[in-house]
Amino acid sequence: MSWLPFELGLALRYLRPKRTSVSFITLISVVGVMLGVAVLIVVISVMTGFHQQLQAKLFGFHSDLVVAKMGGHLDDYPVLMEKVREHKRVLGVSPIIAQKVLVEPDEKRGRVPMDGLVLWGVDPETIGEVNILPDSVGLGQFELGETDGAEYLYQLIVGTNLCGPDSFGVRVGENLNIYTPGELQRMKQAAQNDDGGGVGILSEPYPVSGVYDVGFYEFNNQIVCSLEAAQELFKME
């Protein structure tokens, strides 16, 4: 075996000893190492795929970078959006509003009559640049504009978890009533004063136009309306 490389020749020499017992032990050792390496490769591949899927779901609903103002909202966000968009590595920009609200369905079908949820106000024209929401609607349609019926009401989409029996059990076409913390505070203050002044106006119903599923439980437990509707709701105009 002089024509073989030194390392390969040495390995072949000791892999084929004359004693049968030693050969069997060598075979067991080699097979054991092979199985160990194979299992390690499979585990690493599975964990890498899981990490990539989890990362895709997280960043599919949340942007890579969020620009916010401490203690308030951005009044000049259109100007800021254009400045951010000028950066060569920015692929998309979209304004959002995320606030806690109290939600009550018109149809009491599920086990939860009322719940506090996160309401997202998004721009339907640009949200697809930074979010997978437009492509994640499985029931109904991604429609956040005003209805064209007898009453012009802002539509919204809901996460699939809110359609289950353990939550609201809401369906496409039904209404949700949304109350902001400011409205509840005004109603509480008016009740304490007992003078009828500053009574909060009850929420108009918001028709559900679609149901989305982004594959992540926490994100599927939220509601989404248009940016214009959120601005009116939270008095940000």
trRosetta pair geometry for C-beta under 8 A, 3 or more apart (Angstrom, degrees):
i j d omega theta_ij theta_ji phi_ij phi_ji
1 4 4.6 -23 176 17 92 122
1 9 4.5 150 129 -127 125 108
1 12 6.8 -171 -132 76 162 134
1 13 7.5 -146 45 -63 154 95
2 9 7.8 41 -96 -105 23 155
4 8 4.9 -115 172 89 113 110
4 9 4.2 141 91 -63 120 95
4 12 7.3 -32 150 20 170 138
5 8 4.7 78 63 16 91 105
5 9 6.6 -165 85 -9 42 90
6 9 5.9 -61 -144 40 26 110
6 10 6.2 26 160 -19 64 109
7 10 6.0 -58 -150 36 27 109
7 11 6.4 25 155 -18 63 108
8 11 5.7 -55 -147 37 32 111
8 12 6.3 27 157 -15 67 108
9 12 5.9 -57 -144 39 29 107
9 13 6.2 36 156 -27 64 107
10 13 5.7 -53 -149 29 29 116
10 14 6.8 5 163 1 63 107
11 14 6.7 -74 -153 46 27 92
11 15 5.9 26 156 -23 67 116
12 15 5.6 -57 -135 37 31 112
12 16 6.5 -2 173 8 65 111
13 16 7.1 -89 -159 48 18 86
14 17 6.6 10 -157 -58 47 94
14 26 7.6 -176 142 -118 75 140
15 26 6.0 161 -141 164 54 141
15 30 7.5 51 -132 -62 108 143
16 23 7.1 25 -140 -114 39 109
17 22 4.6 -34 77 100 147 127
17 23 5.6 -151 56 -65 85 79
17 26 7.0 145 10 -22 108 145
19 22 4.2 68 82 14 109 110
19 23 6.7 -177 93 -13 55 86
20 23 5.5 -57 -149 35 34 114
20 24 6.4 35 154 -21 68 102
21 24 5.8 -52 -151 33 32 111
21 25 6.6 31 152 -16 64 105
22 25 5.6 -53 -149 37 35 112
22 26 6.3 39 151 -22 66 105
23 26 5.5 -52 -148 35 32 114
23 27 6.4 35 152 -22 64 103
24 27 5.6 -50 -149 33 33 113
24 28 6.5 33 152 -18 64 103
25 28 5.7 -52 -149 36 33 111
25 29 6.4 34 152 -21 65 106
26 29 5.6 -56 -149 35 32 112
26 30 6.3 28 156 -17 67 106
27 30 5.9 -56 -146 37 29 107
27 31 6.2 24 158 -14 66 110
28 31 6.0 -58 -143 42 28 108
28 32 6.1 32 156 -23 64 109
29 32 5.7 -56 -148 35 27 113
29 33 6.5 25 156 -16 63 105
30 33 5.9 -56 -151 36 31 108
30 34 6.3 31 151 -20 65 107
31 34 5.5 -54 -147 37 33 114
31 35 6.3 31 156 -17 67 105
32 35 5.9 -55 -146 37 29 107
32 36 6.3 30 155 -20 64 108
33 36 5.7 -55 -147 37 31 113
33 37 6.3 28 157 -16 66 106
34 37 6.0 -58 -149 38 28 107
34 38 6.2 28 154 -20 64 110
35 38 5.6 -55 -144 37 31 113
35 39 6.2 31 158 -18 66 105
36 39 6.0 -54 -147 36 28 108
36 40 6.3 29 154 -19 63 108
37 40 5.6 -56 -148 37 32 114
37 41 6.4 33 154 -21 66 104
38 41 5.8 -53 -149 34 31 111
38 42 6.5 29 154 -17 64 106
39 42 5.7 -55 -148 37 32 111
39 43 6.2 31 156 -18 67 107
40 43 5.9 -55 -145 37 29 109
40 44 6.3 27 157 -17 64 108
41 44 5.9 -57 -147 39 28 109
41 45 6.3 29 155 -20 64 108
42 45 5.7 -58 -149 36 29 111
42 46 6.3 27 156 -18 66 106
43 46 5.9 -55 -147 37 30 109
43 47 6.2 24 158 -13 66 109
44 47 5.9 -58 -143 42 29 107
44 48 6.1 31 156 -22 64 108
45 48 5.8 -55 -146 36 28 111
45 49 6.4 26 156 -16 63 107
46 49 5.9 -58 -151 38 29 109
46 50 6.3 29 153 -19 65 107
47 50 5.5 -52 -144 37 33 113
47 51 6.2 37 155 -21 65 104
48 51 5.7 -53 -148 35 30 112
48 52 6.4 29 154 -18 64 106
49 52 5.7 -55 -146 37 32 110
49 53 6.3 30 156 -17 66 106
50 53 5.8 -56 -146 38 30 109
50 54 6.2 28 156 -17 66 108
51 54 5.9 -56 -145 39 28 109
51 55 6.1 28 156 -18 64 110
52 55 5.7 -55 -144 39 29 111
52 56 6.2 32 155 -22 64 106
53 56 5.6 -53 -146 34 30 112
53 57 6.5 27 155 -17 64 105
54 57 5.9 -56 -150 36 31 108
54 58 6.3 28 155 -17 66 108
55 58 5.8 -55 -144 38 31 110
55 59 6.0 6 166 4 68 112
56 59 6.5 -65 -136 52 23 92
56 60 5.6 36 158 -38 62 114
57 60 5.5 -49 -137 27 24 119
57 61 7.0 6 167 -3 58 104
57 214 6.4 127 -155 147 84 90
57 215 5.0 -106 -118 90 124 110
57 216 4.7 141 161 -52 122 115
57 219 7.8 -166 167 22 93 144
58 61 7.0 -78 -165 41 24 92
58 62 6.1 -33 165 37 65 111
58 216 7.1 115 -77 -91 53 157
59 62 6.1 -71 -118 72 37 76
59 63 7.5 36 -158 -156 73 14
59 64 6.1 28 -145 -74 116 72
60 131 7.2 81 160 -155 53 49
60 132 4.1 -10 178 -2 101 131
60 214 6.1 177 104 -165 117 112
61 131 6.3 37 -142 -143 35 92
61 132 6.6 -63 -70 38 55 95
61 133 7.4 85 -123 -57 72 85
61 214 5.0 70 -68 167 117 164
61 216 6.6 -110 -3 41 144 136
61 219 4.6 -57 -142 -133 173 152
62 66 7.5 -52 -174 -50 94 121
63 66 5.8 130 67 -68 110 76
63 94 7.8 -176 -71 47 136 94
63 130 4.5 -11 -96 -179 108 121
63 131 7.2 -60 -63 -62 81 81
67 74 7.6 42 120 -60 97 152
67 80 6.7 -159 120 156 148 130
67 84 6.7 -130 -17 -78 151 146
68 74 7.5 -129 -144 -35 40 110
69 72 5.2 -44 112 75 120 78
69 73 6.4 118 50 -156 122 10
69 74 5.2 152 -17 -67 124 75
73 97 7.3 1 -127 -115 132 99
73 236 5.7 -20 69 -136 163 126
74 77 4.1 96 110 -70 118 92
74 80 6.2 -65 -177 21 141 151
74 95 8.0 -131 69 -133 123 111
76 79 4.7 -22 163 33 101 117
76 80 6.1 109 109 -21 82 97
77 80 5.3 -59 -143 44 40 113
77 81 6.0 50 157 -30 72 101
77 95 5.2 81 146 -108 143 128
78 81 5.6 -50 -148 30 31 116
78 82 6.8 30 156 -17 62 102
78 95 8.0 -46 -73 -48 57 138
79 82 6.0 -56 -156 33 32 109
79 83 6.7 31 149 -17 65 105
80 83 5.7 -54 -151 35 36 112
80 84 6.3 32 154 -16 68 106
81 84 5.9 -58 -148 39 30 107
81 85 6.1 31 155 -23 66 110
81 93 4.9 147 -158 139 88 136
81 95 6.6 -68 -74 -54 132 95
82 85 5.5 -53 -142 36 31 114
82 86 6.8 43 155 -32 61 99
83 86 5.9 -48 -160 17 32 116
84 87 6.2 -39 -174 7 45 112
84 90 5.8 147 153 -117 77 166
84 93 5.3 129 94 -104 117 139
85 90 5.8 -137 -127 104 34 137
85 93 4.8 -96 -73 3 93 139
86 90 7.7 46 55 39 29 131
87 90 4.4 84 72 -9 98 111
90 93 6.4 19 167 -51 127 99
91 129 6.9 -176 122 -179 78 93
92 126 7.1 164 -175 -178 99 89
92 128 7.9 -112 -154 100 153 52
92 129 2.6 -178 -156 159 134 107
92 130 4.7 -159 104 -54 117 77
93 126 6.9 -25 92 171 54 136
93 129 6.7 -19 30 105 30 143
93 130 7.0 49 -114 -45 13 130
94 122 6.8 19 152 -160 124 90
94 123 5.4 -150 -162 47 93 110
94 126 4.0 178 -105 118 95 103
94 127 5.0 132 -176 -93 158 43
94 129 5.6 157 -40 55 112 105
94 130 4.8 -145 21 22 115 122
94 131 7.1 -86 58 0 151 106
95 122 7.8 159 92 -144 58 46
95 123 5.5 73 52 -25 84 121
95 126 7.6 64 17 72 67 132
95 227 5.9 65 96 -122 106 146
96 120 6.1 -31 -165 -164 109 92
96 121 6.5 144 -166 77 54 61
96 122 5.4 -9 -111 -98 85 72
96 123 7.7 -106 -74 -1 56 80
96 127 7.7 91 -82 -110 98 99
96 227 7.4 -113 -116 -97 33 101
97 119 7.8 -9 109 109 92 87
97 120 7.1 144 77 -162 57 42
97 121 3.6 6 50 47 106 115
97 122 8.0 -140 29 -56 68 41
97 227 6.4 124 2 -134 107 71
97 230 4.2 168 67 137 138 144
97 231 7.0 175 -33 -63 157 63
97 234 6.7 -158 174 22 143 147
97 236 7.1 -165 -110 18 145 164
98 118 5.9 1 -169 -176 92 109
98 119 7.3 168 -146 82 44 49
98 120 5.4 -8 -98 -104 79 70
98 121 7.6 -144 -60 23 39 72
99 118 7.3 156 82 -151 23 64
99 119 5.7 -20 66 58 75 95
99 121 7.9 14 14 -5 98 106
99 180 7.2 10 127 -133 136 98
99 181 8.0 -121 169 6 113 106
99 230 7.4 147 21 -161 114 110
99 234 5.9 124 5 -88 166 140
100 116 5.8 12 -175 180 105 105
100 117 7.3 164 -147 88 63 25
100 118 6.1 -45 -93 -96 58 58
100 119 7.5 123 -137 12 10 84
100 181 6.8 49 87 -39 95 115
101 116 7.2 173 88 -149 31 63
101 117 6.3 -25 63 66 78 72
101 118 7.8 104 19 -138 79 15
101 119 4.5 26 6 -17 127 126
101 178 5.1 4 159 -166 142 96
101 179 6.4 149 -175 70 87 43
101 180 5.6 -48 -117 -96 93 53
101 181 7.7 -120 -108 -26 49 71
101 223 8.0 -68 57 54 124 122
101 233 7.8 -17 -101 155 140 136
102 114 6.4 13 179 178 96 106
102 115 7.6 174 -151 92 59 26
102 116 5.6 -37 -97 -95 64 70
102 178 7.3 140 75 -159 52 48
102 179 4.3 -23 64 64 104 101
102 180 7.8 -152 22 -65 82 10
102 181 8.0 117 -15 -69 99 56
102 184 6.7 75 8 -55 140 137
103 114 6.9 170 85 -154 47 61
103 115 5.8 -21 60 66 93 73
103 116 7.5 142 13 -111 81 20
103 117 5.1 -8 1 21 131 118
103 119 7.9 148 -64 -68 114 104
103 168 7.6 -61 124 -73 114 139
103 176 5.5 -13 -164 -178 102 118
103 177 7.1 145 -158 77 49 53
103 178 5.7 -13 -103 -102 73 70
103 179 7.8 -164 -71 23 31 74
103 223 6.6 131 -95 -7 152 147
104 113 6.9 5 -138 152 88 68
104 114 4.6 -16 -94 -105 89 93
104 176 7.1 144 73 -165 39 67
104 177 4.5 -21 66 62 94 105
104 179 7.4 31 1 -5 107 108
105 108 6.6 152 85 -81 101 44
105 109 7.3 -65 114 22 148 84
105 110 7.4 83 27 25 151 105
105 113 7.8 -123 41 -158 87 43
105 168 4.5 126 -33 -163 139 117
105 169 7.5 -157 70 62 173 70
105 170 5.1 -149 -114 -82 134 105
105 174 6.7 23 -163 138 103 127
105 175 7.4 136 -158 91 59 54
105 176 5.5 -42 -100 -106 60 72
105 177 7.5 -177 -91 17 10 79
106 174 6.0 -155 51 -179 107 94
106 175 4.4 50 -15 67 132 96
106 176 7.3 -117 -12 -81 81 27
106 177 6.9 109 -61 -24 74 97
106 205 6.3 17 -56 -126 126 129
107 169 7.4 -99 109 97 103 97
107 170 7.0 134 59 -113 104 63
107 171 7.6 -15 57 22 149 94
107 174 5.3 -68 9 -147 121 140
108 113 5.7 0 -130 -117 109 86
109 165 7.7 -92 135 -119 86 67
109 168 7.2 56 57 153 87 56
109 169 3.6 -120 99 102 103 133
109 170 7.4 155 44 -72 118 36
109 171 7.9 24 31 -15 161 99
110 164 7.1 79 -120 99 125 49
110 165 5.5 176 -126 -157 78 35
110 166 6.8 -16 -167 75 110 12
110 167 5.1 -31 179 94 160 38
110 168 4.6 143 23 154 140 10
110 169 3.2 173 -55 -9 88 97
110 170 7.4 -49 -15 -27 124 61
111 165 6.4 64 -18 153 97 68
111 166 5.6 -22 31 -142 126 37
111 167 7.3 8 48 -35 82 9
111 169 7.9 105 -1 -26 56 113
112 115 5.1 12 164 -46 132 120
112 166 7.4 42 -19 149 105 47
112 167 5.2 -31 26 -156 128 42
112 168 5.9 -61 73 -67 100 53
115 167 7.3 -54 -5 -155 158 86
115 168 7.4 -115 16 -58 122 96
117 162 7.8 11 -101 -87 155 129
117 221 6.9 -143 -131 146 105 76
117 222 5.8 159 175 -125 105 52
117 223 5.8 73 120 3 139 100
118 222 4.7 -32 71 -125 93 113
118 223 7.7 172 88 34 51 66
119 178 6.7 71 -87 -149 147 137
119 222 7.4 178 -87 -174 25 89
119 223 5.5 -22 -112 75 70 96
119 224 7.6 152 -164 -96 57 27
119 225 6.4 -3 -174 11 105 107
119 230 6.6 169 132 -111 112 106
119 233 7.7 -66 125 101 156 156
120 222 6.2 57 -13 149 107 126
120 223 7.2 -175 25 95 77 45
120 224 4.5 -22 69 -110 105 77
120 225 7.3 160 84 27 53 59
120 230 7.7 -69 143 -77 27 147
121 224 7.8 158 -86 -160 22 60
121 225 5.6 -25 -104 76 69 84
121 226 6.5 10 -156 113 79 28
121 227 4.7 102 153 -113 97 43
121 228 7.9 -172 -168 28 115 28
121 229 6.5 -160 -124 72 105 77
121 230 2.4 -72 -80 -3 146 154
121 231 6.8 150 171 -29 159 64
121 233 7.8 -169 -75 38 131 120
121 234 8.0 -114 -21 6 148 123
122 127 4.3 45 167 -88 125 137
122 131 7.2 -71 -138 38 148 157
122 133 7.1 105 65 52 174 162
122 144 7.3 -144 68 -77 87 174
122 224 6.0 -10 9 -166 117 108
122 225 7.8 150 24 80 71 36
122 226 6.9 -79 67 -133 56 34
122 227 5.9 -80 114 -53 11 85
123 126 4.7 14 97 40 122 95
123 127 5.7 168 69 -42 61 85
123 226 7.5 56 -111 -162 31 73
123 227 4.7 -3 -70 -14 66 136
124 127 6.2 -37 -118 11 24 115
124 134 7.9 107 -156 -86 71 112
124 142 7.4 151 -140 147 104 99
124 144 5.0 -171 -66 43 122 120
124 145 7.2 -59 1 -49 161 82
124 226 6.0 -39 -27 -115 104 94
126 129 5.3 -31 -176 11 72 120
126 130 7.6 26 145 8 83 99
127 130 6.8 -82 -162 52 43 84
127 131 5.0 -38 170 47 84 122
127 133 5.9 -31 140 51 126 125
127 134 6.6 139 91 -35 101 103
128 131 6.7 -84 -103 64 23 72
128 133 7.6 -114 -86 59 59 79
128 134 4.6 -26 -87 16 103 140
128 135 7.5 94 -130 -21 100 93
131 134 7.6 106 98 -1 88 80
132 135 5.4 -66 -172 55 75 103
132 136 5.3 80 128 -38 90 114
132 214 6.2 124 81 -124 114 103
133 136 5.6 -69 -136 35 29 113
133 137 7.4 44 168 -41 63 89
133 142 7.0 124 136 -126 85 127
133 157 7.5 139 -177 76 109 145
133 212 5.9 -25 -149 -132 72 161
133 214 7.4 -40 -89 -73 58 119
133 224 6.5 140 -151 -118 145 175
134 137 7.1 -40 -166 -2 30 108
134 142 4.8 87 -133 -169 64 176
136 212 4.4 58 110 -163 100 101
136 213 5.9 -150 175 62 96 45
136 214 5.0 -5 -147 -79 158 71
137 140 6.4 -82 177 79 116 80
137 141 6.3 82 130 -154 148 21
137 142 4.6 -162 -12 -57 150 85
137 157 6.2 -79 -105 -142 114 146
137 210 4.3 -5 -153 166 126 137
137 211 6.8 120 -151 71 72 37
137 212 4.9 -51 -87 -88 58 80
138 160 7.3 20 37 -82 125 122
138 211 6.1 -46 58 90 83 89
138 212 7.0 128 5 -126 77 31
138 213 5.5 3 -9 15 127 112
139 163 7.9 79 41 -87 151 166
139 172 5.5 -143 140 -40 107 131
139 210 6.2 161 92 -156 60 62
139 211 4.1 18 53 38 108 109
140 143 7.6 -108 155 23 103 102
140 157 7.2 -175 89 -117 132 94
140 172 4.0 -179 -66 -124 119 138
140 173 7.9 -167 -99 -34 119 71
140 208 7.2 -125 -67 138 169 80
140 209 5.3 152 167 148 133 49
140 210 3.3 -154 93 -99 115 60
140 211 6.0 107 20 4 112 69
141 209 6.0 -58 66 156 73 100
141 210 5.1 -128 60 -72 23 124
142 157 6.4 -27 -121 -54 59 149
142 209 7.7 89 -150 110 11 116
142 210 5.7 -62 -73 34 39 165
142 212 7.8 57 -92 -76 92 111
143 155 5.3 6 113 90 88 150
143 157 7.8 122 48 -56 51 101
143 209 4.2 -109 65 161 98 155
143 210 6.6 124 24 -18 76 114
144 154 7.1 3 174 -175 66 89
144 155 5.7 -146 -133 80 27 86
144 156 6.5 43 -125 -103 80 42
144 157 7.1 -68 -77 -10 89 94
144 209 7.3 -144 -72 39 39 142
144 224 7.1 -73 -97 128 125 90
144 225 5.9 136 -153 -169 107 42
144 226 3.9 143 142 -60 116 88
144 229 7.2 -127 171 5 97 131
145 154 7.5 -107 165 -135 21 64
145 155 6.5 16 62 28 40 107
145 226 6.6 71 -83 -58 39 148
146 152 4.5 12 177 -174 129 91
146 153 6.6 141 -150 66 74 23
146 154 5.9 -48 -93 -86 65 51
146 155 7.3 163 -117 -8 16 84
147 151 7.1 37 75 88 119 64
147 152 6.3 -173 64 -137 69 41
147 153 5.1 8 20 51 114 77
147 155 6.1 109 -54 -53 86 102
147 207 5.9 57 -55 27 136 144
148 152 7.5 18 -102 -106 33 80
149 152 7.8 177 56 -77 62 42
149 153 7.8 -15 48 19 107 96
153 204 6.0 -156 -124 143 103 120
153 205 6.3 -12 -149 85 154 71
153 206 6.4 -169 163 -115 110 41
153 207 5.8 106 98 -4 125 98
154 206 5.9 -28 84 -127 81 95
154 225 5.8 54 142 -164 124 116
154 226 6.0 -123 -157 28 117 108
154 228 7.5 -164 -110 91 132 92
154 229 3.7 123 -169 -100 166 132
154 232 8.0 168 -30 50 147 132
155 206 6.9 129 -134 -178 24 79
155 207 5.1 -41 -112 77 80 91
155 208 7.3 108 -164 -136 83 9
155 209 4.1 44 172 -30 133 124
155 225 7.6 171 98 -132 38 79
155 226 8.0 65 61 -20 65 104
156 176 6.9 -65 59 46 132 125
156 206 4.9 26 3 155 118 125
156 207 7.5 154 26 80 70 44
156 208 6.3 -44 76 -108 77 55
156 209 6.9 151 61 15 24 91
156 223 5.5 31 157 174 134 104
156 224 6.0 163 -165 83 86 47
156 225 4.2 -45 -100 -85 105 80
156 229 7.5 -130 -72 97 98 162
157 208 7.0 91 -118 -159 33 73
157 209 6.0 -61 -75 66 75 83
157 210 4.2 -22 -115 72 107 89
157 211 6.7 -176 -167 -82 86 19
157 212 5.4 63 149 -19 127 106
157 223 7.3 169 88 -158 43 63
157 224 5.0 -10 60 60 88 104
158 162 4.6 -82 164 62 124 139
158 163 7.0 135 101 -47 120 88
158 170 6.2 38 54 81 167 134
158 176 7.4 124 -71 -34 131 150
158 208 5.6 -32 -4 -133 115 119
158 210 7.9 175 26 93 60 49
158 211 5.8 -27 70 -113 78 70
158 212 7.5 -180 87 23 29 79
158 222 7.9 -166 -152 101 57 36
158 223 5.0 -23 -108 -109 74 84
158 224 7.6 -169 -80 21 31 73
159 162 5.5 100 68 -1 75 100
159 211 7.4 40 158 -162 12 74
159 212 6.2 -49 -106 70 49 82
159 213 7.4 100 -160 -92 67 50
159 214 7.8 -60 -125 13 98 94
159 219 6.6 171 -110 129 134 52
159 220 3.7 148 -176 -176 118 45
159 221 5.3 -85 78 -45 152 16
159 222 5.3 78 -25 42 127 53
159 223 7.1 -103 -2 -70 82 47
160 163 5.7 -54 -163 27 49 115
160 164 7.6 60 146 -34 69 94
160 211 5.4 86 -91 167 67 109
160 212 6.8 -115 -35 88 83 36
160 213 4.3 18 -21 -83 137 96
160 220 5.0 -34 42 -165 81 119
161 164 5.9 -42 -164 9 45 116
161 167 5.8 98 144 -28 74 154
161 217 6.7 79 -69 -157 141 67
161 220 4.5 111 -14 122 102 97
161 221 4.5 -31 66 -84 144 75
162 167 4.8 -117 -131 128 41 145
162 168 5.0 10 -178 28 84 113
162 170 5.6 -8 137 32 99 113
162 220 8.0 -156 -7 153 77 70
162 221 6.7 128 -49 -138 85 50
162 223 7.2 28 -27 -70 165 92
163 167 7.3 29 27 68 19 119
163 168 7.3 -28 -88 71 27 88
163 169 6.6 47 -173 -143 39 27
163 170 5.8 -85 -100 64 62 65
163 171 6.7 87 -137 -86 101 50
163 211 5.7 6 -41 -126 142 143
164 167 5.2 75 62 20 82 98
164 169 6.8 -66 105 -85 23 61
165 169 5.4 37 -105 -85 45 111
167 170 7.9 -57 112 4 102 87
167 221 7.7 -157 -105 -131 148 89
168 176 7.6 -7 -161 -104 163 107
170 174 5.4 -146 -160 75 83 130
170 176 6.5 -6 -119 -68 154 104
170 208 5.8 128 152 -35 121 162
171 174 5.2 85 59 -5 71 119
171 208 7.2 156 103 77 30 138
172 208 5.5 -125 -122 111 41 100
172 209 6.8 25 -150 -177 92 17
172 210 6.4 25 -113 -95 114 29
172 211 6.4 -100 -62 -21 98 98
173 207 6.7 -24 -152 -165 29 102
173 208 6.6 -37 19 68 22 85
174 207 7.4 162 94 -143 20 63
174 208 5.6 7 62 25 67 117
175 205 3.5 -3 -172 -177 138 122
175 206 6.3 131 -158 60 75 38
175 207 5.6 -44 -94 -88 73 52
175 208 7.2 -162 -94 -9 22 82
176 205 7.0 131 60 -159 29 71
176 206 5.1 -33 65 63 83 97
176 208 6.4 77 -13 -55 105 99
176 223 7.0 -125 94 -125 166 157
177 202 7.5 -23 -162 171 126 94
177 203 4.7 134 -170 79 80 120
177 204 8.0 -170 -125 98 75 19
177 205 5.8 -51 -79 -102 74 64
177 206 7.4 155 -92 13 25 84
178 203 5.0 -180 63 -156 53 158
178 206 5.9 21 -7 -4 115 133
178 223 7.8 -142 -93 91 125 151
178 233 6.7 -18 110 -143 127 140
179 183 5.2 -122 -163 79 80 129
179 184 5.7 83 152 -53 118 97
179 202 7.8 -46 -93 -147 103 59
179 203 5.4 -121 -73 -29 63 126
180 183 4.8 98 56 5 79 100
180 184 7.2 -149 94 -1 43 87
180 233 5.9 149 -51 159 127 90
180 234 5.9 164 -125 -96 151 65
181 184 5.7 -59 -147 41 35 110
181 185 6.1 37 155 -23 68 107
182 185 5.7 -55 -146 35 30 112
182 186 6.4 29 156 -18 65 105
182 200 7.8 154 122 -114 66 128
182 234 7.3 119 10 -144 133 58
182 235 6.8 -81 91 14 168 125
183 186 5.8 -55 -149 35 31 109
183 187 6.4 28 155 -15 65 107
183 200 4.0 122 -165 -168 73 141
183 201 7.2 -82 -135 55 115 55
183 203 7.2 98 125 -57 175 88
184 187 5.8 -55 -147 39 32 110
184 188 6.2 34 154 -20 65 107
184 200 7.0 -62 -59 23 19 170
185 188 5.7 -54 -147 37 31 112
185 189 6.3 30 155 -18 65 106
185 200 7.9 106 61 -56 49 137
186 189 5.7 -53 -145 37 31 110
186 190 6.3 31 155 -19 64 106
186 198 5.3 -127 -166 157 97 96
186 199 7.0 117 138 -167 99 15
186 200 4.0 122 81 -61 112 99
187 190 5.7 -53 -145 37 31 111
187 191 6.4 31 155 -20 64 105
187 199 6.3 47 -110 -156 67 62
187 200 4.1 -69 -49 25 89 114
188 191 5.8 -55 -149 35 30 110
188 192 6.5 29 153 -18 64 106
189 192 5.7 -55 -149 36 32 111
189 193 6.3 25 155 -12 66 108
189 198 6.2 -32 94 104 113 134
190 193 5.9 -58 -144 43 31 106
190 194 8.0 118 158 -59 53 21
190 195 7.3 -112 -156 56 69 67
190 196 6.6 31 -172 -143 110 14
190 197 6.2 -162 -122 74 93 47
190 198 5.0 -160 -75 82 103 82
190 199 4.5 137 -172 -86 174 63
190 200 7.2 -157 4 -6 133 71
191 194 6.9 24 -178 -71 35 62
193 197 6.5 -51 102 49 147 97
193 198 7.7 67 34 44 145 114
196 199 6.1 -37 -168 -35 54 120
203 206 7.7 -41 157 -22 117 96
206 225 6.7 -64 -155 -98 144 126
206 229 7.7 91 -119 -175 122 145
208 211 7.4 31 169 -63 118 78
212 220 7.4 -145 99 -119 76 74
212 224 7.4 17 12 17 140 133
213 220 6.0 22 -127 -112 59 122
214 219 4.9 -46 61 108 131 134
214 220 6.3 -161 37 -65 80 84
215 220 7.8 144 18 -47 11 122
216 219 4.4 51 81 24 107 112
216 220 6.4 166 79 -15 51 92
217 220 5.8 -67 -144 41 27 107
217 221 6.6 22 159 -22 63 112
218 221 6.0 -67 -157 31 29 111
218 222 7.9 31 150 -28 58 107
219 222 6.2 -54 -163 16 42 119
225 229 4.3 -89 151 83 123 135
225 230 5.7 149 81 -51 109 87
225 233 7.6 72 79 -11 154 144
226 229 4.6 96 58 5 84 102
226 230 7.0 -153 93 -4 45 86
227 230 5.8 -57 -149 39 33 110
227 231 6.3 36 153 -23 66 105
228 231 5.7 -52 -147 33 30 113
228 232 6.6 26 155 -14 63 105
229 232 5.9 -57 -152 38 32 108
229 233 6.1 31 152 -21 66 111
230 233 5.5 -55 -141 38 32 113
230 234 6.0 4 168 6 69 111
230 236 7.4 -2 125 30 76 131
231 234 6.7 -68 -136 52 22 89
231 236 4.4 -100 -143 69 70 100
231 237 5.3 97 153 -67 108 72
232 235 7.6 21 -174 -76 28 38
232 237 6.5 32 -88 -42 56 119
